[in-house]
Amino acid sequence: MKLKERFFRAGKEVVSTTKAKFSDAKKDRRLVILLVVEFVLVMVLVGAFLIYLNPAVDLPAPFSASMEARVFIAILITAVVLFLYSYTKDFRIERNEKWLKTKKELIKK
């Protein structure tokens, strides 16, 4: 029974923490927008790797290229994503500070 109670208590903790984070996100629109931007950048990278580095994928005639060109395009897309990602440095530092603050508050409880 103890294990079941601990899981139940941990579940309540997760729900309360999630609610707190969503309420913080509602207050800070910038946080939500930058998280969406990070998600989109990751999806662009995944798409580039899946489409351009997978030889089994046949691209339409105007976009077909040799494997060397595909690797170059994937590297180019990665460079652009990393360049755009570098603009979110301040946000990532701020997010980590908020995360550490939340973690310290949870430890105090």
Backbone as a ProteinNet text record, in pm:
[ID]
protein_1_A
[PRIMARY]
MKLKERFFRAGKEVVSTTKAKFSDAKKDRRLVILLVVEFVLVMVLVGAFLIYLNPAVDLPAPFSASMEARVFIAILITAVVLFLYSYTKDFRIERNEKWLKTKKELIKK
[TERTIARY]
80.8	0	85.1	201	286.6	327.5	360	401.9	289.3	167.7	52.4	30.8	46.6	30.3	138	260.1	368.3	342.5	295.6	263.2	149.2	50.2	-62	-14.9	69.8	123.9	211.1	293.4	378.1	292	183	92.2	30.8	-9.5	-64.7	40.3	164.1	274	295.7	292.6	310.7	197.7	74.9	-39.5	-29.5	5.8	14.9	128.9	241.6	354.2	317.5	247.1	205.3	108.9	14.8	-78.7	-4.3	94.8	172.8	248.7	306.1	381.2	289.8	169.7	75.8	28.1	8.6	-33.2	79.6	205.8	319.4	326.5	298.2	302.7	195	78.9	-27.7	13.2	89.8	133.7	242.7	329.1	444.4	430.3	372.7	350.9	483.4	587	718	768.7	743.7	786.2	720.9	593.3	519.4	569.9	586.6	631	769.7	860.1	995.4	1000.7	915.6	908.7	857.5	761.2	709.8	819.4	895.7	1005.6	1108.1	1144.5	1238.7	1184.6	1055.8	994.9	999.3	967.1	968.5	1109.6	1210	1348.1	1390.2	1350.2	1383.3	1313.9	1188.4	1115.9	1177.9	1230.1	1298.3	1422.4	1497.4	1616.1	1577.6	1477.9	1434.4	1388.9	1311.7	1266.5	1381.5	1478.6	1594.3	1671.2	1690	1763.3	1684.1	1554.5	1474	1462.1	1445.7	1424.3	1555.8	1653.9	1774.9	1879.1	1881.5	1985.1	1935.8	1811.8	1757.3	1756.3	1841.7	1847.1	1720.8	1641.9	1518.7	1410.1	1424	1323.9	1352.5	1255.8	1269.5	1204	1284	1232.3	1175.5	1078.3	1025	1136.5	1113.6	1215.8	1285.5	1215.3	1288.3	1379.3	1352.7	1430.5	1525.5	1527.6	1615	1760.5	1848.1	1990	2070.9	2200.2	2287	2298.9	2355	2367.4	2458.8	2562.8	2653.5	2579.6	2494.1	2416.8	2316.2	2258.4	2164.3	2233	2353.5	2429.1	2460.1	2499.8	2528.9	2404.5	2289.9	2165.6	2129.7	2146.8	2117.5	2210.8	2338.3	2433.4	2396	2355.6	2314.4	2191.9	2093.5	1974.1	2011.8	2100.8	2146.9	2216	2298.7	2367.6	2268.4	2167.5	2065.4	1988.2	1951.2	1878.3	1964.8	2090.7	2179.5	2197.3	2204.8	2214.9	2090.8	1973.7	1848.8	1836.9	1883.2	1876.9	1963.3	2072.4	2161.5	2092.6	1987.6	1913.8	1831.3	1811.6	1730.4	1815.3	1940.5	2030.7	1977.7	1935	1883.7	1762.5	1675.9	1557.5	1595.9	1693	1733.1	1794	1871.1	1928.3	1817.4	1722.7	1609.3	1525.6	1502.1	1423	1493	1625.3	1699.6	1696.8	1702.8	1695.2	1558.6	1452	1317.7	1305.5	1364.2	1357.7	1430.4	1547.6	1622.8	1546	1482.1	1403.1	1287.7	1219.1	1108.8	1159.7	1274	1332.1	1365.9	1422.5	1456.2	1330.6	1223.7	1097.4	1039.8	1051.6	1001.5	1084	1213.7	1299	1265.9	1234.5	1200	1072.6	980.6	855.4	885.4
-119.8	0	126.1	118.2	236	281.6	185.7	220.4	291.2	240.7	301.3	444.1	466	600.1	695.1	643.4	729.4	768.6	674.7	707.4	808.7	791.5	883.8	1023.8	1031.3	1160.2	1222.9	1140	1191.2	1242.2	1173.5	1218.6	1352.9	1370.9	1500.5	1609.9	1578.6	1676.1	1716.6	1618.8	1647.3	1736	1705.2	1784.5	1927.3	1944.7	2080.4	2158.6	2091.8	2159.1	2198.3	2109.5	2139.1	2256.1	2259.1	2372	2502.4	2498.4	2618.8	2665.8	2571.6	2609.4	2666.1	2609.2	2662.9	2802.4	2824.7	2959.1	3059.4	3016.7	3103.8	3133	3031.9	3049.6	3146.2	3143.2	3236.5	3379.5	3396.9	3531.4	3582.9	3495.2	3536.3	3481.7	3560	3517.9	3489.5	3563.5	3546.9	3403.6	3350.3	3214.2	3113.4	3128.3	3036.1	3048.4	3168.8	3190.4	3131.7	3153.7	3102.2	2949.7	2891.1	2745.1	2689.4	2756.9	2714.5	2729.2	2837.4	2857.6	2745.5	2709.7	2600.5	2470.5	2444.6	2322.8	2321.1	2432.6	2440.4	2418.5	2477.1	2459.3	2312.3	2246.2	2103.6	2022.8	2055.9	1983.2	2007.5	2127.2	2155.9	2067.9	2054.9	1968.4	1822.8	1775.2	1636.6	1615.3	1708.9	1698.5	1699.4	1785.8	1792.9	1661.3	1605.3	1478.6	1364.9	1362	1253.9	1263.6	1383.8	1399.6	1396	1471.6	1486.2	1378.5	1316	1216.3	1073.1	1055.6	922.2	893.2	804	778.3	710.1	652.6	585.8	685.6	811.2	913	969.4	956.3	1012.2	1149.2	1249.8	1386	1410.5	1501.1	1535.4	1588.3	1582.2	1617.3	1751.4	1860.6	1986.8	1986.8	1896.7	1896.4	1778	1691.1	1573.8	1618.2	1546.7	1581.7	1458.8	1466.5	1355.5	1351	1242.7	1227.5	1335.9	1373.3	1478.2	1610.8	1640.8	1764.7	1759.1	1642.1	1626.6	1650.2	1596.3	1616.7	1765.1	1830.9	1974.2	2053.5	2019.5	2089.7	2066.5	1942.8	1913.4	1992.1	2001.9	2080.5	2227.8	2276.2	2416.3	2445.8	2357.9	2375.4	2372.7	2281.8	2275	2404.2	2459.6	2584.5	2699.3	2705.3	2810.7	2795.4	2671.2	2647.5	2685.9	2648.4	2684.8	2835.7	2903.1	3048.8	3110.8	3063.2	3114.6	3077.8	2958.6	2913.6	3000.4	3052.9	3135.8	3263.5	3305.5	3424.8	3401	3276.3	3246.3	3226.2	3267.4	3244.8	3310.8	3435.1	3504.6	3432.8	3386.2	3313.7	3184.8	3111.7	2985.2	3008	3113.4	3145.7	3179.5	3260.3	3298.5	3176.2	3088.9	2968.1	2877.7	2863.5	2780.8	2839.9	2971.8	3036.5	3011.2	3021.6	2994.2	2847.9	2758.8	2617.1	2587.8	2646.4	2625.7	2680.9	2795.6	2854.5	2762	2707.7	2615.2	2489.4	2439.7	2319.6	2343	2459.7	2491.9	2502.2	2557.7	2567.5	2430.1	2338.3	2202	2128	2153.6	2088	2137	2265.8	2321.1	2259.1	2219.4	2159.2	2025.2
0	0	0	62.4	68.3	-71.8	-156.9	-292.7	-367.3	-352	-417.5	-367.6	-237.8	-180.5	-232.4	-244.1	-295.4	-440.2	-521.4	-660.6	-667.3	-582.3	-579.7	-539.8	-437.7	-393.1	-502.1	-568.6	-676.7	-792.2	-821.5	-927.7	-895.8	-769.9	-728.4	-741.6	-706.3	-717.3	-863.2	-952.2	-1095.2	-1146.4	-1107.5	-1152.6	-1100.8	-973.3	-918.6	-982.9	-1007.4	-1073.4	-1215.9	-1286.7	-1423.7	-1426.5	-1333.5	-1326.7	-1300.9	-1212	-1182.6	-1306.2	-1380	-1499.9	-1608.1	-1622.6	-1720.5	-1680.6	-1550.9	-1509.1	-1531.2	-1510.3	-1540.5	-1689.7	-1770.5	-1915.8	-1962.5	-1897.9	-1934.8	-1903.3	-1797.6	-1758.6	-1851.3	-1897.3	-1977.3	-2119.1	-2208.6	-2347.4	-2419.3	-2381	-2443.6	-2423.8	-2306.2	-2275.1	-2369.4	-2390.8	-2478.1	-2621.7	-2668.1	-2805.9	-2828.3	-2734.3	-2752.1	-2741.3	-2659.4	-2654.9	-2787.2	-2846.4	-2977.2	-3082.7	-3077.1	-3172.2	-3158.8	-3035.3	-3016.1	-3073.3	-3050.6	-3103.5	-3256.3	-3318	-3464.5	-3518.2	-3453.9	-3499.1	-3490.3	-3384.3	-3371	-3480	-3508.1	-3613	-3751	-3775.2	-3902	-3914.2	-3805.7	-3809.1	-3835.2	-3764.4	-3783.8	-3928	-3980	-4118.1	-4217.4	-4194.8	-4284.8	-4285	-4166.7	-4160.9	-4224.4	-4199.4	-4255.4	-4407	-4457.2	-4601.3	-4678.8	-4634.5	-4715.2	-4691.7	-4575.4	-4549.9	-4566.2	-4599.9	-4620.4	-4770.1	-4814.9	-4959.8	-5012.7	-4926	-4970.9	-5009.5	-4966.6	-4997.6	-5136.4	-5225	-5359.7	-5362.1	-5384.4	-5392.2	-5531.5	-5543.3	-5676.3	-5766.9	-5896.8	-5996.8	-5971.9	-5941	-5922.7	-5799.9	-5704.7	-5580.5	-5570.1	-5669.2	-5661.9	-5675.9	-5603.9	-5605.7	-5568.1	-5591.3	-5553.2	-5400.6	-5350	-5204.7	-5146.8	-5219.2	-5170.9	-5156.2	-5254.4	-5247.5	-5133.5	-5111.7	-5000.6	-4866.2	-4850.5	-4726	-4708.6	-4816.8	-4809.9	-4769.3	-4825.6	-4791.7	-4645.6	-4597.1	-4456.4	-4364.1	-4400.5	-4320.9	-4324.6	-4439.2	-4451.7	-4365	-4368	-4284.9	-4137.7	-4098.8	-3959.2	-3918.2	-4005.6	-3974.6	-3955.4	-4040.1	-4028.1	-3897	-3862.6	-3737.5	-3617.3	-3618.9	-3507.3	-3497	-3611.7	-3611.2	-3548	-3587.5	-3529.4	-3381.9	-3346.6	-3207.2	-3116.7	-3170.4	-3088.5	-3040.4	-3110	-3067.3	-2941	-2902.2	-2784.5	-2658.7	-2661.9	-2548.2	-2420.6	-2429.3	-2310.8	-2253.3	-2341	-2297.1	-2225.3	-2280.5	-2218.6	-2081	-2065	-1934.1	-1835.6	-1879.2	-1794.3	-1756.7	-1852.7	-1827.5	-1726.1	-1738.6	-1644.4	-1504.6	-1494.4	-1362.9	-1299.2	-1378.6	-1326.9	-1284.8	-1364.1	-1333	-1201.8	-1183.7	-1058.8	-939.3	-956.8	-849.5	-811.4	-910.8	-885.8	-816.2	-859.8	-800.8	-654	-622.7	-482.9	-397.8	-454	-379	-351.5	-447.9	-428.1	-323	-320	-220.7	-80.2	-67.2	64.1	120.3	31.1	76.7	132.5
[MASK]
+++++++++++++++++++++++++++++++++++++++++++++++++++++++++++++++++++++++++++++++++++++++++++++++++++++++++++++

